Amino acid sequence: MADRIEINVPDGFRNLKGQFGGIFGLVIIVLLIWAGFSSVYTVPAESQGVVLRFGKYKDTVDPGLQFKFPFNIDQVEIVAVQRQMKQEFGFGTSGATNRTQYSANRAEQMAERSMVTGDLNAASVEWNLQYRIEEPKLFLFKVRDPEETLRDISESVMRTVVGDRTVDEVITIGRQEISVVALEQMQALVDKYELGLRIDLVELQNVNPPEQVRPSFNEVNQAQQERESMINVANGEYNKVIPRARGLANQSIQEAEGYALKRVNEAEGDVARFEAMLTEYVKAPEVTKRRIYLETMQQVVSQIDKKIVLDDEASSVLPLLQLNQN
């Protein structure tokens, strides 16, 4: 049997091997913990998560607890799809959280609201639009800066729409129509460029003539309003007097027609009665005369308060009359 060879390992090497094994195990534990934490994420209720695998689009996930590959193999972009955002043009509201909500430079705001109308007049138009992110994938990857692009689209469309109308339409009666038309044209361009946005509202704010001519324009507006007020007052008086006069005229006409019909009917009745009496008179003249006489006397005598009947042989009526009565 061969002799056994023994190799003596130095104590330092043994200690180094033990330390290396401990560090490796600690690294493994740290990697496992990191993998556990980096593979779980939560998508808020009003948002959607866009998953990127090695920087390339992989999927869009709904709100809730989700899982992904750890160690940044999968990356998630959270996009607030239910949040309504706003952009303002020609003015700015302080405290805005959206970086593209308004232009911070006052000169840019003045340039945004300065427009030329279709009749070559100047107008100062302020407006805002409200929008949402509808397709997160398009919003993140199709256009480099979709919100800045939306600002450019909005300003371009508004200048086009205002340039198709007169200054009176822009400042007074055409505001609602401008908002509707501008929204339709903006949404069409947003869909064409695939920005992944949906415009909910376009609203005109302050629409005025330039500062230099504003007092004169206000005087013209005041005169027009007074004119409209006087026209309305006149129409009110007209509507109050004319219908009443027409009613009185119709009433008089109806009364006259009724009276004419009554007189015609009475005349026809008298004629019919006379003809009937004439027919009877022709048949029996004496009898008819007596009947007419009696009917006439009946009508006359019935209207007398006191009646005295005398015999043909009475010589005087004085004893029968009470002359001392009032």
Secondary structure, 3 states (H helix, E strand, C coil): CCCCCCCCCCHHHHHHHHHHHHHHHHHHHHHHHHHHHHCEEEECCCCEEEEEECCEEEEEECCEEEECCCCCCEEEEEECCCCCEEEEECCCCCCCCCCCCCCCCHHHHHHHHEEECCCCCEEEEEEEEEEEECCHHHHHHCCCCHHHHHHHHHHHHHHHHHHCCCHHHHHHHCHHHHHHHHHHHHHHHHHHHCCCEEEEEEEEEEEECCCCCHHHHHHHHHHHHHHHHHHHHHHHHHHHHHHHHHHHHHHHHHHHHHHHHHHHHHHHHHHHHHHHHHHHHHHCHHHHHHHHHHHHHHHHHCCCCCCCCCCCCCCCCHHHCCCCCC
